[in-house]
Amino acid sequence: MEMQIETPCGRIQGNACQNPEIISFRGIRYATAGRWEYPQVTTHWDGVYDATEYKACCYQPRAFYNEADMPEKAFYYNEFRKGEHYTYDEDCLFLNIWTPADAVPESRLPVLFYIHGGGFTGGCGHEKHFDGPVWPTQGVIAVTINYRLGPMGFLCLPELHKEAGHSGNYGLYDQIAALQWVGKNIAAFGGDPRNITIMGQSAGAMSVQSLCVSPLTDGLFSKAVMSSGGGVSKMFDLSSPAEKQEPFWQNVMERSGCATLADFRRLAPEKLFRAWQDAKAEQSKMAQMTGPCIDGVLLPKSALEAALNGEQKNIPYLMGSTSHDIVPPFVFKMARDWCKMQEQQGKQKSYAWFFDRMLPGDKNGAWHSSDLWYWFGTLKNCWRPMEEKDYDLSRQMSLYLTNFAKTGSPNGGGLTEWLPAAKGQNKVLRLGEKETHMGGVNMAKLNYTMLTNKAVGE
């Protein structure tokens, strides 16, 4: 089934996805941008926009090799991408929308806007676990996005600062452009631009936290969800001033053999990524430079400093992690501490979770990103021999999430009551092996290790 609707940008055509009750609009251009230029939000297109297929992801390391031939990449490749085909391009600013087939502008449905992870260097908005979210069957419109990654999304140079007044964070500006496009156009798909919840996992969660402390995002969303990233932690507060990151990127430019910014902008993507990876290998301590920077505009200060000052958006938050996450005790504590901080600062209610489902099919436990299958309700896309228990858990988790998107509280619909963080209330919602319940987490028993082949970012 195909469907055409009229948007402020023009007419657009989508089609039915796996569920006939849901219409998908895939590969919608939300902005344009040249290399190391800030995005311009799309306001018009000619004719009928064909949104029946996914479009290009940003160039990333895996664009230049065959993942199937890389044993060190096997885990996440087998989990989320095996058998799929992806195209890569600098022209990658596309988003995807899933909406109920009967939605009309008067529906004013809440919106869940998802930002993928991948260490700011990899990923896209249409891997297997994102393909066909169940949320529209629960009355919530789903949006996933692509944004610029690696050296295309986070390079900083003095020449660029001189040109635009600041440099870096191109990938974060893309995310803001996508939010702006959604705000202006989502009503045509049946959504409510005043009720948008942003959600991200890993680097996507760190992106969400950056957006929650940025002065550029006021009024663009009303709630936020962060999984396995974001929160209160000096250990994971990796952002630094742009000028401190510039020497690393100047080294990348020198390695590429480019004498001018104009030459650097024309450099073939494969050569750019090779120079970037060579620079990272030589300057291992500088590898974290590929990510958000304090640019004085989008991020006037680090996300941690802003939050400790109470400058984050005063909105409800859902925060959590998995039992076999990356350094599990730290990732869990930073999420829980964010919720506590919200309460201590007198802000809106925040809710913490802990996911420990030992996924069937292997003995890797509740690894980093494993909860995404359940939040999105896309278990049928997975190779694993999922059990009735998994489908029931996913149903609960997607309902908690869509309840939160609707009202700012995850509760309702017969679910176990999820208590917000409060003085004297230190329990979190336990999701996984046992029946869902409010409980504590024994930090001393959390596993500090993760599989070496879980190279998420590259």
JOFENQUI-V309913 format. One record per residue. RES is the residue in one letter. NEAR is the number of other ideal C-beta (glycine too) atoms within 12 Angstrom. Layout:
BEGIN
res = <RES,RES>
near = <NEAR,NEAR>
END
This chain:
BEGIN
res = <M,E,M,Q,I,E,T,P,C,G,R,I,Q,G,N,A,C,Q,N,P,E,I,I,S,F,R,G,I,R,Y,A,T,A,G,R,W,E,Y,P,Q,V,T,T,H,W,D,G,V,Y,D,A,T,E,Y,K,A,C,C,Y,Q,P,R,A,F,Y,N,E,A,D,M,P,E,K,A,F,Y,Y,N,E,F,R,K,G,E,H,Y,T,Y,D,E,D,C,L,F,L,N,I,W,T,P,A,D,A,V,P,E,S,R,L,P,V,L,F,Y,I,H,G,G,G,F,T,G,G,C,G,H,E,K,H,F,D,G,P,V,W,P,T,Q,G,V,I,A,V,T,I,N,Y,R,L,G,P,M,G,F,L,C,L,P,E,L,H,K,E,A,G,H,S,G,N,Y,G,L,Y,D,Q,I,A,A,L,Q,W,V,G,K,N,I,A,A,F,G,G,D,P,R,N,I,T,I,M,G,Q,S,A,G,A,M,S,V,Q,S,L,C,V,S,P,L,T,D,G,L,F,S,K,A,V,M,S,S,G,G,G,V,S,K,M,F,D,L,S,S,P,A,E,K,Q,E,P,F,W,Q,N,V,M,E,R,S,G,C,A,T,L,A,D,F,R,R,L,A,P,E,K,L,F,R,A,W,Q,D,A,K,A,E,Q,S,K,M,A,Q,M,T,G,P,C,I,D,G,V,L,L,P,K,S,A,L,E,A,A,L,N,G,E,Q,K,N,I,P,Y,L,M,G,S,T,S,H,D,I,V,P,P,F,V,F,K,M,A,R,D,W,C,K,M,Q,E,Q,Q,G,K,Q,K,S,Y,A,W,F,F,D,R,M,L,P,G,D,K,N,G,A,W,H,S,S,D,L,W,Y,W,F,G,T,L,K,N,C,W,R,P,M,E,E,K,D,Y,D,L,S,R,Q,M,S,L,Y,L,T,N,F,A,K,T,G,S,P,N,G,G,G,L,T,E,W,L,P,A,A,K,G,Q,N,K,V,L,R,L,G,E,K,E,T,H,M,G,G,V,N,M,A,K,L,N,Y,T,M,L,T,N,K,A,V,G,E>
near = <17,18,30,22,31,18,33,24,29,23,21,36,27,34,23,23,37,23,25,17,22,37,36,41,49,38,34,42,38,45,36,24,30,22,32,36,25,32,35,19,28,29,18,19,22,10,12,20,31,22,37,24,21,32,30,27,42,42,35,46,36,35,31,22,19,17,31,15,11,20,15,19,29,22,28,36,30,25,33,41,33,21,17,23,17,31,22,29,24,35,24,42,43,39,47,42,48,49,46,32,27,19,34,19,20,12,24,23,37,38,46,49,49,52,48,48,43,44,38,47,39,43,48,46,46,42,40,33,38,46,35,33,46,38,45,41,29,35,34,47,46,53,48,48,50,50,48,49,49,45,47,43,47,48,46,39,36,21,23,34,26,12,17,25,14,30,35,45,45,44,49,46,41,42,51,40,39,48,43,34,40,46,31,25,40,44,28,35,46,36,42,30,30,19,34,41,46,45,53,44,49,42,44,46,47,45,53,49,50,49,47,48,38,38,22,27,34,20,17,35,42,33,40,49,51,50,50,47,47,49,42,36,33,18,17,35,30,31,38,30,25,35,23,21,37,28,22,36,41,29,25,39,33,21,26,31,18,25,14,15,27,16,18,31,26,19,30,20,31,20,23,37,36,25,30,41,28,22,31,29,17,17,22,13,14,25,26,27,37,43,44,44,43,33,37,22,24,37,40,24,27,32,44,33,22,27,39,22,15,16,24,39,34,22,30,38,49,52,49,50,48,44,38,36,43,39,24,33,27,25,46,43,31,38,47,39,33,45,45,30,31,36,26,18,22,13,26,25,29,48,42,46,49,43,47,36,40,25,37,24,22,20,12,29,28,40,38,41,49,49,46,47,41,42,47,44,42,36,38,20,29,31,21,27,14,24,18,12,23,31,24,22,39,39,26,37,43,38,33,40,47,41,33,45,43,31,23,28,26,40,27,22,22,12,27,25,20,39,26,33,35,19,12,9,22,21,24,37,42,32,46,35,23,18,17,32,22,27,23,18,32,15,21,10,14,26,27,17,18,29,27,13,21,32,28,40,33,33>
END
